Amino acid sequence: MTLRAPYLNDGDVRLYVGDCVEVMREMDADSVDAVVCDPPYGLEFMGKDWDSPRPSWDNRGQGAERGFAGKSRAPVAGFSAYMAGTPFQHWTEEWAREAYRVLKPGGHLLAFGGTRTFHRLTCGIEDAGFEIRDCLSWLYGSGFPKSLDVSKAIDKAAGAEREVVGERKLTGTARIVGGIRGAVNGTGAERYHGAEMRDTLPLTAPATDAAREWQGWGTALKPAWEPCVVARKPLVGTVAANVQQHGTGALNIDGCRIAASADDLDAMQGRSGARTSGGVFPSKGDGRAWEPTTQGRWPANVAFDEAAAAMLDAQSGERGGGFGVRGAGREPNTYGGGKGYAGTLAETGQQVGYGDTGGASRFFYTAKASRADRNAGGMADNTHPTVKPTDLMRWLVRLVTPPGGIVLDPFAGSGSTLVAARAEGVRAVGIERQDDYARIIADRLAQLSLFTEGME
């Protein structure tokens, strides 16, 4: 077999242009350590063909037998236009089988999905042979509801004209009517490709009795989270044997802990010392040493952006930290008192904790992405419509990729996984089907290198 030449190869990152299934078939088995990707969700996002529910099955003429007539959204009799789950699941299984083949035993696969289709994504990955280990939730505060106004729809169907009674100011992505938002290279100003821009939205009053009855009703909730399936190729033997032989099979817990702030560390140090019964900890009256830990909290299967973290903290208010036990473990659960602790400590147990206070978001990873993040510090023009924060992708790459390992992204998009891999000091292989996005990836990587060199 003649291997295709990479679109880009700088020694650390290789990028191929083509269908991911075909490119992965040319790759050696057991050749990558992890897969971190954001595949199409099957929702036809912004009308994009690459997010079709059936991106490869239609091309092979198999859509109709699963309820669809070729590439058309028009359903075959008896099928809803949104019953696209089976073709999407089969397509997911197809690419996941190739990802399974190229992954080393015990290698992890992380794949984002849409809330309406991730169940099919998960089943396709599982049917390809993976073990489903978890589902990480990525929560964000910037989602915009794409909902049909039922009252307006009723008036429109009746041909009734609604009276304009005011206007509502629009901000952010709500100002875009179609098209893709980007940034003018090097200026920080915004540019909109094929989009109509508006600053306000007219507020209208219902014109018919039926519309008045259904005023305030819609068809969708505000999007505020995306699931990320956590899967693993089966181990060869035990975890201990697999990690020693292949370098895969485990998660980098310490490397992905949620670090405490400087203020928290000062508070922890100030609260170290002896604690006795009747206070925070139960004991037998002999006092036990309490040691603050600065290691950071265990990573959870929930992650936030800064807006979502701020909203959670506003809801939770100030809360104190918890405590744990280091040493011989616990005796049977015989103690019912104290504050938030149920169980006495073994004689050699050592009380450890954080001793900090703050909002509930400190228990979870928060990606701190800037507005210039997608454009490599404002130097690259990234017009891809679905860009994940680099900070988030770095955390995920670090979680599943061993030092010196190779991470694969079969759906490179604008290159967020590849940029994250470079920042984390691991090698990466990316596959992207569209030439225009491949050019964006190459530009981001080149600009990131210049940006990094300029900081050294």
LUMKE-823273 format. One record per residue (C-alpha): x, z, y; residue in one letter; residue number from 1. Coordinates in nm, 3 decimals. Layout:
BEGIN
{r {X Z Y} 'A' NUM},
...
//
This chain:
BEGIN
{r {0.000 0.000 0.000} 'M' 1},
{r {0.127 -0.088 0.348} 'T' 2},
{r {0.086 0.208 0.579} 'L' 3},
{r {-0.039 0.136 0.927} 'R' 4},
{r {0.190 0.209 1.217} 'A' 5},
{r {0.094 0.509 1.431} 'P' 6},
{r {-0.036 0.447 1.781} 'Y' 7},
{r {0.190 0.729 1.897} 'L' 8},
{r {0.472 0.916 1.722} 'N' 9},
{r {0.698 1.145 1.921} 'D' 10},
{r {0.830 1.342 1.625} 'G' 11},
{r {0.590 1.633 1.666} 'D' 12},
{r {0.260 1.447 1.707} 'V' 13},
{r {0.143 1.135 1.526} 'R' 14},
{r {-0.173 0.958 1.640} 'L' 15},
{r {-0.345 0.682 1.443} 'Y' 16},
{r {-0.624 0.455 1.566} 'V' 17},
{r {-0.886 0.370 1.306} 'G' 18},
{r {-1.162 0.506 1.085} 'D' 19},
{r {-1.060 0.855 0.976} 'C' 20},
{r {-1.159 0.802 0.611} 'V' 21},
{r {-0.947 0.487 0.585} 'E' 22},
{r {-0.648 0.646 0.760} 'V' 23},
{r {-0.661 0.963 0.548} 'M' 24},
{r {-0.666 0.749 0.233} 'R' 25},
{r {-0.321 0.625 0.333} 'E' 26},
{r {-0.188 0.980 0.370} 'M' 27},
{r {-0.012 1.169 0.092} 'D' 28},
{r {-0.205 1.432 -0.102} 'A' 29},
{r {-0.128 1.796 -0.020} 'D' 30},
{r {0.057 1.689 0.296} 'S' 31},
{r {-0.106 1.895 0.574} 'V' 32},
{r {-0.146 2.270 0.616} 'D' 33},
{r {-0.473 2.286 0.811} 'A' 34},
{r {-0.756 2.074 0.951} 'V' 35},
{r {-0.904 2.166 1.291} 'V' 36},
{r {-1.163 1.922 1.421} 'C' 37},
{r {-1.473 1.861 1.630} 'D' 38},
{r {-1.653 1.582 1.441} 'P' 39},
{r {-1.963 1.396 1.564} 'P' 40},
{r {-2.275 1.612 1.544} 'Y' 41},
{r {-2.514 1.330 1.453} 'G' 42},
{r {-2.724 1.379 1.768} 'L' 43},
{r {-2.644 1.054 1.955} 'E' 44},
{r {-2.497 1.260 2.240} 'F' 45},
{r {-2.540 1.072 2.570} 'M' 46},
{r {-2.637 0.767 2.364} 'G' 47},
{r {-2.288 0.733 2.216} 'K' 48},
{r {-2.259 0.524 1.899} 'D' 49},
{r {-1.983 0.751 1.765} 'W' 50},
{r {-2.232 1.039 1.753} 'D' 51},
{r {-2.488 0.845 1.552} 'S' 52},
{r {-2.646 1.036 1.263} 'P' 53},
{r {-2.517 0.759 1.037} 'R' 54},
{r {-2.181 0.641 1.177} 'P' 55},
{r {-2.045 0.492 0.855} 'S' 56},
{r {-2.342 0.469 0.619} 'W' 57},
{r {-2.517 0.214 0.840} 'D' 58},
{r {-2.210 -0.010 0.836} 'N' 59},
{r {-2.233 -0.026 0.458} 'R' 60},
{r {-2.600 -0.118 0.453} 'G' 61},
{r {-2.704 0.210 0.289} 'Q' 62},
{r {-2.910 0.353 0.574} 'G' 63},
{r {-3.244 0.201 0.471} 'A' 64},
{r {-3.247 0.355 0.125} 'E' 65},
{r {-3.219 0.697 0.290} 'R' 66},
{r {-3.503 0.641 0.533} 'G' 67},
{r {-3.350 0.424 0.807} 'F' 68},
{r {-3.351 0.053 0.868} 'A' 69},
{r {-2.993 -0.039 0.946} 'G' 70},
{r {-2.861 0.084 1.281} 'K' 71},
{r {-3.204 0.113 1.438} 'S' 72},
{r {-3.359 0.452 1.508} 'R' 73},
{r {-3.691 0.305 1.396} 'A' 74},
{r {-3.786 0.492 1.078} 'P' 75},
{r {-3.896 0.345 0.752} 'V' 76},
{r {-4.258 0.437 0.676} 'A' 77},
{r {-4.293 0.803 0.587} 'G' 78},
{r {-3.973 0.917 0.762} 'F' 79},
{r {-3.932 1.081 1.101} 'S' 80},
{r {-3.675 0.934 1.338} 'A' 81},
{r {-3.498 1.272 1.337} 'Y' 82},
{r {-3.484 1.312 0.959} 'M' 83},
{r {-3.125 1.190 0.971} 'A' 84},
{r {-2.983 1.481 0.774} 'G' 85},
{r {-2.910 1.317 0.440} 'T' 86},
{r {-2.704 1.023 0.571} 'P' 87},
{r {-2.514 1.257 0.804} 'F' 88},
{r {-2.446 1.496 0.516} 'Q' 89},
{r {-2.323 1.215 0.290} 'H' 90},
{r {-2.094 1.089 0.564} 'W' 91},
{r {-1.961 1.442 0.617} 'T' 92},
{r {-1.890 1.474 0.246} 'E' 93},
{r {-1.709 1.138 0.254} 'E' 94},
{r {-1.458 1.237 0.524} 'W' 95},
{r {-1.433 1.595 0.396} 'A' 96},
{r {-1.328 1.468 0.050} 'R' 97},
{r {-1.033 1.289 0.205} 'E' 98},
{r {-0.950 1.595 0.416} 'A' 99},
{r {-0.965 1.801 0.096} 'Y' 100},
{r {-0.721 1.565 -0.075} 'R' 101},
{r {-0.460 1.572 0.200} 'V' 102},
{r {-0.482 1.949 0.249} 'L' 103},
{r {-0.246 2.175 0.059} 'K' 104},
{r {-0.409 2.422 -0.184} 'P' 105},
{r {-0.550 2.711 0.015} 'G' 106},
{r {-0.547 2.512 0.340} 'G' 107},
{r {-0.824 2.592 0.586} 'H' 108},
{r {-1.062 2.348 0.752} 'L' 109},
{r {-1.232 2.439 1.080} 'L' 110},
{r {-1.508 2.202 1.192} 'A' 111},
{r {-1.742 2.241 1.490} 'F' 112},
{r {-2.102 2.136 1.452} 'G' 113},
{r {-2.427 2.111 1.644} 'G' 114},
{r {-2.696 2.375 1.607} 'T' 115},
{r {-2.943 2.118 1.469} 'R' 116},
{r {-2.710 1.958 1.216} 'T' 117},
{r {-2.440 2.208 1.119} 'F' 118},
{r {-2.631 2.304 0.803} 'H' 119},
{r {-2.577 1.945 0.684} 'R' 120},
{r {-2.215 1.961 0.800} 'L' 121},
{r {-2.163 2.279 0.598} 'T' 122},
{r {-2.327 2.136 0.285} 'C' 123},
{r {-2.123 1.816 0.310} 'G' 124},
{r {-1.799 2.014 0.338} 'I' 125},
{r {-1.899 2.237 0.048} 'E' 126},
{r {-1.999 1.936 -0.166} 'D' 127},
{r {-1.654 1.791 -0.102} 'A' 128},
{r {-1.505 2.088 -0.288} 'G' 129},
{r {-1.431 2.340 -0.014} 'F' 130},
{r {-1.515 2.709 -0.025} 'E' 131},
{r {-1.723 2.812 0.277} 'I' 132},
{r {-1.549 3.124 0.404} 'R' 133},
{r {-1.728 3.197 0.732} 'D' 134},
{r {-1.898 3.051 1.037} 'C' 135},
{r {-1.745 3.118 1.377} 'L' 136},
{r {-1.977 3.114 1.679} 'S' 137},
{r {-1.845 2.967 2.005} 'W' 138},
{r {-2.062 3.103 2.287} 'L' 139},
{r {-2.056 2.952 2.634} 'Y' 140},
{r {-2.243 3.007 2.957} 'G' 141},
{r {-2.237 2.654 3.099} 'S' 142},
{r {-2.497 2.482 2.883} 'G' 143},
{r {-2.776 2.284 3.050} 'F' 144},
{r {-3.120 2.254 2.885} 'P' 145},
{r {-3.225 1.900 2.799} 'K' 146},
{r {-3.596 1.966 2.773} 'S' 147},
{r {-3.906 1.753 2.826} 'L' 148},
{r {-4.140 1.890 3.092} 'D' 149},
{r {-4.469 1.880 2.902} 'V' 150},
{r {-4.683 1.902 3.216} 'S' 151},
{r {-4.505 1.603 3.373} 'K' 152},
{r {-4.534 1.408 3.049} 'A' 153},
{r {-4.909 1.462 3.042} 'I' 154},
{r {-4.950 1.342 3.400} 'D' 155},
{r {-4.726 1.041 3.336} 'K' 156},
{r {-4.930 0.942 3.030} 'A' 157},
{r {-5.248 0.969 3.238} 'A' 158},
{r {-5.097 0.759 3.519} 'G' 159},
{r {-5.148 1.046 3.765} 'A' 160},
{r {-4.916 1.084 4.063} 'E' 161},
{r {-4.786 1.437 4.123} 'R' 162},
{r {-4.758 1.586 4.471} 'E' 163},
{r {-4.405 1.681 4.582} 'V' 164},
{r {-4.420 2.044 4.696} 'V' 165},
{r {-4.049 2.121 4.743} 'G' 166},
{r {-3.705 2.062 4.601} 'E' 167},
{r {-3.451 2.241 4.385} 'R' 168},
{r {-3.077 2.227 4.456} 'K' 169},
{r {-2.867 2.106 4.164} 'L' 170},
{r {-2.512 2.211 4.082} 'T' 171},
{r {-2.250 2.125 3.821} 'G' 172},
{r {-2.344 1.892 3.536} 'T' 173},
{r {-2.711 1.911 3.630} 'A' 174},
{r {-2.628 1.663 3.908} 'R' 175},
{r {-2.535 1.390 3.658} 'I' 176},
{r {-2.800 1.144 3.543} 'V' 177},
{r {-2.630 0.963 3.256} 'G' 178},
{r {-2.266 0.848 3.252} 'G' 179},
{r {-1.950 1.052 3.202} 'I' 180},
{r {-1.792 1.293 3.443} 'R' 181},
{r {-1.417 1.276 3.497} 'G' 182},
{r {-1.162 1.357 3.763} 'A' 183},
{r {-0.979 1.118 3.989} 'V' 184},
{r {-0.621 1.119 3.867} 'N' 185},
{r {-0.411 1.359 4.071} 'G' 186},
{r {-0.674 1.434 4.337} 'T' 187},
{r {-0.902 1.696 4.185} 'G' 188},
{r {-1.204 1.504 4.316} 'A' 189},
{r {-1.478 1.415 4.072} 'E' 190},
{r {-1.561 1.067 3.953} 'R' 191},
{r {-1.867 0.965 3.755} 'Y' 192},
{r {-1.862 0.664 3.527} 'H' 193},
{r {-2.194 0.477 3.504} 'G' 194},
{r {-2.378 0.778 3.645} 'A' 195},
{r {-2.641 0.831 3.910} 'E' 196},
{r {-2.566 1.140 4.119} 'M' 197},
{r {-2.826 1.366 4.275} 'R' 198},
{r {-2.799 1.690 4.470} 'D' 199},
{r {-3.163 1.794 4.455} 'T' 200},
{r {-3.459 1.759 4.223} 'L' 201},
{r {-3.812 1.724 4.362} 'P' 202},
{r {-4.053 1.999 4.266} 'L' 203},
{r {-4.399 1.864 4.193} 'T' 204},
{r {-4.738 2.014 4.126} 'A' 205},
{r {-4.955 1.919 3.825} 'P' 206},
{r {-5.210 1.649 3.907} 'A' 207},
{r {-5.451 1.684 3.615} 'T' 208},
{r {-5.627 1.977 3.451} 'D' 209},
{r {-5.444 1.913 3.123} 'A' 210},
{r {-5.108 1.915 3.304} 'A' 211},
{r {-5.197 2.242 3.479} 'R' 212},
{r {-5.279 2.396 3.141} 'E' 213},
{r {-4.931 2.311 3.008} 'W' 214},
{r {-4.732 2.383 3.323} 'Q' 215},
{r {-4.410 2.568 3.236} 'G' 216},
{r {-4.391 2.442 2.876} 'W' 217},
{r {-4.090 2.245 2.746} 'G' 218},
{r {-3.933 2.124 2.424} 'T' 219},
{r {-3.581 2.275 2.408} 'A' 220},
{r {-3.385 2.593 2.469} 'L' 221},
{r {-3.071 2.610 2.680} 'K' 222},
{r {-2.767 2.535 2.460} 'P' 223},
{r {-2.533 2.835 2.463} 'A' 224},
{r {-2.336 2.826 2.137} 'W' 225},
{r {-2.180 2.597 1.880} 'E' 226},
{r {-2.102 2.690 1.521} 'P' 227},
{r {-1.760 2.628 1.369} 'C' 228},
{r {-1.755 2.614 0.989} 'V' 229},
{r {-1.458 2.798 0.834} 'V' 230},
{r {-1.377 2.648 0.493} 'A' 231},
{r {-1.082 2.666 0.255} 'R' 232},
{r {-0.950 2.444 -0.020} 'K' 233},
{r {-0.940 2.651 -0.342} 'P' 234},
{r {-0.623 2.844 -0.413} 'L' 235},
{r {-0.383 2.782 -0.695} 'V' 236},
{r {-0.371 3.125 -0.857} 'G' 237},
{r {-0.385 3.431 -0.635} 'T' 238},
{r {-0.360 3.445 -0.258} 'V' 239},
{r {-0.016 3.604 -0.291} 'A' 240},
{r {0.109 3.325 -0.518} 'A' 241},
{r {-0.049 3.048 -0.310} 'N' 242},
{r {0.094 3.161 0.025} 'V' 243},
{r {0.442 3.187 -0.125} 'Q' 244},
{r {0.427 2.848 -0.294} 'Q' 245},
{r {0.236 2.641 -0.035} 'H' 246},
{r {0.241 2.849 0.284} 'G' 247},
{r {-0.138 2.832 0.306} 'T' 248},
{r {-0.439 3.039 0.201} 'G' 249},
{r {-0.436 3.316 0.461} 'A' 250},
{r {-0.539 3.365 0.824} 'L' 251},
{r {-0.294 3.465 1.097} 'N' 252},
{r {-0.473 3.788 1.186} 'I' 253},
{r {-0.200 3.955 1.393} 'D' 254},
{r {-0.127 3.634 1.580} 'G' 255},
{r {-0.492 3.605 1.684} 'C' 256},
{r {-0.579 3.965 1.767} 'R' 257},
{r {-0.770 4.027 2.089} 'I' 258},
{r {-0.507 4.184 2.314} 'A' 259},
{r {-0.578 4.480 2.536} 'A' 260},
{r {-0.536 4.454 2.912} 'S' 261},
{r {-0.261 4.640 3.100} 'A' 262},
{r {-0.517 4.891 3.229} 'D' 263},
{r {-0.640 4.951 2.874} 'D' 264},
{r {-0.284 5.012 2.753} 'L' 265},
{r {-0.230 5.269 3.029} 'D' 266},
{r {-0.556 5.440 2.936} 'A' 267},
{r {-0.457 5.448 2.569} 'M' 268},
{r {-0.123 5.610 2.642} 'Q' 269},
{r {-0.288 5.868 2.862} 'G' 270},
{r {-0.524 5.972 2.584} 'R' 271},
{r {-0.273 6.024 2.306} 'S' 272},
{r {-0.216 6.372 2.166} 'G' 273},
{r {-0.397 6.627 1.952} 'A' 274},
{r {-0.771 6.620 1.897} 'R' 275},
{r {-0.967 6.898 1.729} 'T' 276},
{r {-1.311 6.943 1.577} 'S' 277},
{r {-1.603 6.976 1.810} 'G' 278},
{r {-1.474 6.684 2.015} 'G' 279},
{r {-1.435 6.320 1.927} 'V' 280},
{r {-1.310 6.367 1.574} 'F' 281},
{r {-1.433 6.586 1.287} 'P' 282},
{r {-1.167 6.805 1.131} 'S' 283},
{r {-1.113 7.135 0.954} 'K' 284},
{r {-1.003 7.304 1.274} 'G' 285},
{r {-0.632 7.241 1.228} 'D' 286},
{r {-0.604 6.959 1.482} 'G' 287},
{r {-0.483 6.611 1.401} 'R' 288},
{r {-0.256 6.382 1.596} 'A' 289},
{r {-0.426 6.083 1.753} 'W' 290},
{r {-0.223 5.772 1.818} 'E' 291},
{r {-0.336 5.488 2.045} 'P' 292},
{r {-0.279 5.141 1.902} 'T' 293},
{r {-0.154 4.853 2.116} 'T' 294},
{r {-0.172 4.594 1.839} 'Q' 295},
{r {-0.497 4.440 1.956} 'G' 296},
{r {-0.838 4.417 1.795} 'R' 297},
{r {-0.903 4.233 1.471} 'W' 298},
{r {-1.025 3.879 1.550} 'P' 299},
{r {-1.399 3.838 1.501} 'A' 300},
{r {-1.609 3.539 1.405} 'N' 301},
{r {-1.747 3.518 1.759} 'V' 302},
{r {-1.565 3.367 2.058} 'A' 303},
{r {-1.670 3.329 2.421} 'F' 304},
{r {-1.592 3.134 2.731} 'D' 305},
{r {-1.545 3.334 3.050} 'E' 306},
{r {-1.901 3.278 3.173} 'A' 307},
{r {-2.053 3.401 2.845} 'A' 308},
{r {-1.818 3.701 2.842} 'A' 309},
{r {-1.922 3.796 3.195} 'A' 310},
{r {-2.291 3.774 3.103} 'M' 311},
{r {-2.236 3.995 2.797} 'L' 312},
{r {-2.050 4.255 3.003} 'D' 313},
{r {-2.331 4.258 3.258} 'A' 314},
{r {-2.573 4.330 2.974} 'Q' 315},
{r {-2.363 4.594 2.796} 'S' 316},
{r {-2.210 4.783 3.087} 'G' 317},
{r {-1.912 5.014 3.033} 'E' 318},
{r {-1.855 5.121 2.673} 'R' 319},
{r {-1.585 5.328 2.507} 'G' 320},
{r {-1.356 5.208 2.228} 'G' 321},
{r {-1.375 5.299 1.862} 'G' 322},
{r {-1.133 5.472 1.626} 'F' 323},
{r {-0.998 5.414 1.278} 'G' 324},
{r {-0.782 5.584 1.017} 'V' 325},
{r {-0.428 5.511 0.909} 'R' 326},
{r {-0.293 5.674 0.596} 'G' 327},
{r {-0.446 5.795 0.274} 'A' 328},
{r {-0.801 5.690 0.348} 'G' 329},
{r {-1.121 5.895 0.365} 'R' 330},
{r {-1.284 6.167 0.166} 'E' 331},
{r {-1.648 6.129 0.056} 'P' 332},
{r {-1.890 6.094 0.344} 'N' 333},
{r {-1.982 6.459 0.392} 'T' 334},
{r {-1.966 6.493 0.768} 'Y' 335},
{r {-2.266 6.403 0.977} 'G' 336},
{r {-2.164 6.521 1.323} 'G' 337},
{r {-1.920 6.409 1.587} 'G' 338},
{r {-1.954 6.107 1.814} 'K' 339},
{r {-1.984 5.783 1.625} 'G' 340},
{r {-1.786 5.899 1.321} 'Y' 341},
{r {-1.935 5.972 0.980} 'A' 342},
{r {-1.678 6.096 0.727} 'G' 343},
{r {-1.391 6.344 0.710} 'T' 344},
{r {-1.029 6.232 0.701} 'L' 345},
{r {-0.802 6.282 0.403} 'A' 346},
{r {-0.526 6.537 0.455} 'E' 347},
{r {-0.264 6.270 0.528} 'T' 348},
{r {-0.494 6.048 0.734} 'G' 349},
{r {-0.387 5.969 1.089} 'Q' 350},
{r {-0.642 5.899 1.358} 'Q' 351},
{r {-0.580 5.579 1.550} 'V' 352},
{r {-0.786 5.398 1.809} 'G' 353},
{r {-0.800 5.215 2.139} 'Y' 354},
{r {-0.935 5.480 2.371} 'G' 355},
{r {-1.035 5.216 2.624} 'D' 356},
{r {-1.356 5.145 2.809} 'T' 357},
{r {-1.507 4.824 2.938} 'G' 358},
{r {-1.761 4.555 2.867} 'G' 359},
{r {-1.853 4.446 2.516} 'A' 360},
{r {-1.671 4.114 2.556} 'S' 361},
{r {-1.335 4.288 2.500} 'R' 362},
{r {-1.419 4.305 2.130} 'F' 363},
{r {-1.416 3.925 2.107} 'F' 364},
{r {-1.180 3.641 2.188} 'Y' 365},
{r {-1.244 3.482 2.528} 'T' 366},
{r {-1.103 3.139 2.609} 'A' 367},
{r {-0.981 3.130 2.966} 'K' 368},
{r {-1.012 2.759 3.043} 'A' 369},
{r {-0.957 2.633 3.395} 'S' 370},
{r {-1.145 2.341 3.551} 'R' 371},
{r {-0.823 2.139 3.536} 'A' 372},
{r {-0.774 2.217 3.166} 'D' 373},
{r {-0.913 1.890 3.034} 'R' 374},
{r {-0.685 1.695 3.269} 'N' 375},
{r {-0.351 1.863 3.185} 'A' 376},
{r {-0.317 2.040 3.517} 'G' 377},
{r {-0.493 1.761 3.707} 'G' 378},
{r {-0.241 1.493 3.611} 'M' 379},
{r {-0.436 1.305 3.343} 'A' 380},
{r {-0.776 1.135 3.374} 'D' 381},
{r {-0.987 1.261 3.082} 'N' 382},
{r {-1.334 1.104 3.070} 'T' 383},
{r {-1.430 1.223 2.720} 'H' 384},
{r {-1.773 1.392 2.739} 'P' 385},
{r {-1.718 1.669 2.480} 'T' 386},
{r {-1.388 1.843 2.549} 'V' 387},
{r {-1.318 2.186 2.399} 'K' 388},
{r {-1.105 2.430 2.603} 'P' 389},
{r {-0.737 2.406 2.511} 'T' 390},
{r {-0.713 2.785 2.504} 'D' 391},
{r {-0.984 2.800 2.236} 'L' 392},
{r {-0.821 2.525 2.030} 'M' 393},
{r {-0.482 2.700 2.053} 'R' 394},
{r {-0.639 3.017 1.912} 'W' 395},
{r {-0.794 2.825 1.622} 'L' 396},
{r {-0.478 2.625 1.548} 'V' 397},
{r {-0.278 2.949 1.548} 'R' 398},
{r {-0.533 3.117 1.319} 'L' 399},
{r {-0.500 2.867 1.032} 'V' 400},
{r {-0.168 2.683 1.076} 'T' 401},
{r {0.151 2.849 0.943} 'P' 402},
{r {0.466 2.835 1.160} 'P' 403},
{r {0.627 2.494 1.128} 'G' 404},
{r {0.314 2.357 0.958} 'G' 405},
{r {0.110 2.043 1.020} 'I' 406},
{r {-0.247 2.047 1.152} 'V' 407},
{r {-0.472 1.741 1.112} 'L' 408},
{r {-0.757 1.638 1.341} 'D' 409},
{r {-0.951 1.341 1.195} 'P' 410},
{r {-1.167 1.319 1.511} 'F' 411},
{r {-0.908 1.353 1.784} 'A' 412},
{r {-1.140 1.260 2.074} 'G' 413},
{r {-0.943 1.336 2.389} 'S' 414},
{r {-0.673 1.518 2.194} 'G' 415},
{r {-0.753 1.887 2.250} 'S' 416},
{r {-0.633 1.986 1.900} 'T' 417},
{r {-0.313 1.785 1.942} 'L' 418},
{r {-0.247 1.935 2.286} 'V' 419},
{r {-0.310 2.281 2.140} 'A' 420},
{r {-0.076 2.215 1.847} 'A' 421},
{r {0.204 2.110 2.081} 'R' 422},
{r {0.152 2.423 2.291} 'A' 423},
{r {0.164 2.636 1.974} 'E' 424},
{r {0.483 2.470 1.851} 'G' 425},
{r {0.339 2.317 1.533} 'V' 426},
{r {0.324 1.953 1.428} 'R' 427},
{r {0.001 1.755 1.437} 'A' 428},
{r {-0.159 1.438 1.305} 'V' 429},
{r {-0.456 1.294 1.491} 'G' 430},
{r {-0.694 1.010 1.411} 'I' 431},
{r {-0.918 0.849 1.672} 'E' 432},
{r {-1.144 0.548 1.621} 'R' 433},
{r {-1.170 0.432 1.984} 'Q' 434},
{r {-0.882 0.277 2.177} 'D' 435},
{r {-0.991 0.416 2.515} 'D' 436},
{r {-0.984 0.774 2.385} 'Y' 437},
{r {-0.647 0.713 2.216} 'A' 438},
{r {-0.509 0.616 2.556} 'R' 439},
{r {-0.644 0.940 2.703} 'I' 440},
{r {-0.473 1.137 2.424} 'I' 441},
{r {-0.140 0.968 2.485} 'A' 442},
{r {-0.172 1.033 2.859} 'D' 443},
{r {-0.263 1.401 2.809} 'R' 444},
{r {0.031 1.457 2.575} 'L' 445},
{r {0.273 1.280 2.808} 'A' 446},
{r {0.149 1.468 3.113} 'Q' 447},
{r {0.154 1.798 2.923} 'L' 448},
{r {0.520 1.742 2.838} 'S' 449},
{r {0.602 1.674 3.204} 'L' 450},
{r {0.391 1.970 3.315} 'F' 451},
{r {0.564 2.202 3.066} 'T' 452},
{r {0.912 2.078 3.158} 'E' 453},
{r {0.836 2.137 3.522} 'G' 454},
{r {0.749 2.500 3.450} 'M' 455},
{r {1.074 2.574 3.263} 'E' 456},
//
